[in-house]
Amino acid sequence: MGQQEKVATSLAGSVSERISASLAPVDAELARRYPGDPGTRQPVHTVYVPGEQFAADTIRSWGDRALAALDEHAPDAASFAAVLGLTDDLAEPVYARVRAKLEREPVEDLRVDFEDGYGGRTDAEEDAHAARAARLVADAYAHGTAAPYMGIRMKCMEAAVRDRGIRTLDVFLSGLMEAGGLPDGLVLTLPKVTYPQQVTAMARLLEEFEKARGLAPGRIGFEIQIETSQSILAADGTATVARMIDAAEGRATGLHYGTFDYSACLGVSAAHQASDHPAADHAKAVMQVAAAGTGVRVSDGSTNVLPVGPTAKVHDAWRLHHGLTRRALARAYYQGWDMHPGHLPTRYAAVFAFYREGFEQAAARLAAYANRTGGDIADEPATAKALAGYLLRGLDCGALDTAEVTRLTGLTLAGLQAYAGPRRGDLTPSGQ
C-alpha cells in the first residue's frame, strides 16, 4: 500500500451547484437537439418505383431481374470480381452473399413515387394509385413479403402541387389505417424543400392526421429531400439544413440528396450531373455536419446510368455504380438510391466488400479495447463506438454473420450493441 494522498479543495459545493443551474438550459437543449443516432437499422439503399408501376410482386420482381442480370453478365464469382476489381479473397464470399441477398431480401427500402418518377396523372388516377399503394404495402407487411422499410414520396409543398401532395398522403395513410394500422417500417419522403416553413407545414400535416386517427403524437416521421440550392444556403446567406431539421420538431428521420435536381439547380450540365461532382460533395458535407448527433440519417443520391444492353455496356455501368457506392461508404454515406434492378448486384457487392474487407481489423480493435489488452492503435471510447457501429451495420445488411462477429470480438450481440449505444425500436438484422 502506498502513502494515502491528501486531497485538498478550495471551492464550496455551492459553486458547482450554481454552475450546473446556469447550464441546465444548455443541457436540456443538447438533449433535445442532439439525442444521438437512433441505433435502428439503416437501409443501405432506397428503391424508387413510380406509383402506377408499383405492384404486389415488385420487390420479388426486382430480385429476380437482378439475379437474371448476374446470370447473363457475371454467372460466377470470378467473372463478377473481374468486372468490379474485387480481390481473390473477397470474390467468392461477396458473390455468394449477393446472390443470397437477392433471393432473400432484394430490397431494403422501397418508396412508391408520386413525384418526379410518377409524371402527370388525373386526380382520379392518383387517388386510385395512392389507395392501391396503401393496400399493397399493408398486404406485404401482413404476409411477410415487405421490405424492412416502405412508404411513399409525395409531391412537395410548393403552391402548384401542394394540395395534390397533401391529398395523396392522406389517401395513403388513411388506407394503411383502414387496413389495420401504420407498419413499423413506414417511411415518408418530402421532396424539393426550399424553406424550413415547408418542413414545419409537413409536421403540422402529420400532427393533424395523428389527431384525426387517434395516434400517439409524433408517431409519424418523414425524410427531407435536399435537392434545391435554397435547402443548403438561404437567401440571407445562412445555412438552411440545420434549420430544417429543427423545423421538423423531432419528426425528421433522414436527409436525402437529390443528385439531378440539385445539380441542375446549380447549372451543372447534364453530362456532369453525378453524385461525385464537387457541388454534390459540398451539399452532402453540409447535410452531414447539420445532421451529426441529431439522429437524422443522411442518404446519397443515385446514378442515372442504367446497366442495360450488351454485356460490355452493363459492365461499364456496374463499375460506375460500384465505384460511386464505395466512394459514398468511405465518406460515411451509408445509404443511396437505386433506380433499376440491375443496380442491386453492385449495390450489395460494394456494401458487402466494404464491411468484409475491414471486418477482421475492426473486430480485433474492438476486442483489444474491450479486454484492455492494448495493441498498436490507442482507441478511445468514441472509436470503440464507431467500431461497434461498423460491425452492426455489417450485420444489419447481411455482410457479416453474428457467429463470426462474436468469435472474433468475444462479444455477444448485446455486448456489441452496448458499445454502439442503445438500438431503439430495432428491426431484425438481415438474415439473422
Beta strands, then each sheet from edge to edge (+ up, - down):
strand 1: 45-50
strand 2: 109-113
strand 3: 149-153
strand 4: 186-190
strand 5: 222-226
strand 6: 252-257
strand 7: 297-299
strand 8: 336-338
sheet 1: 7+ 6+ 5+ 4+ 3+ 2+ 1+ 8+
end
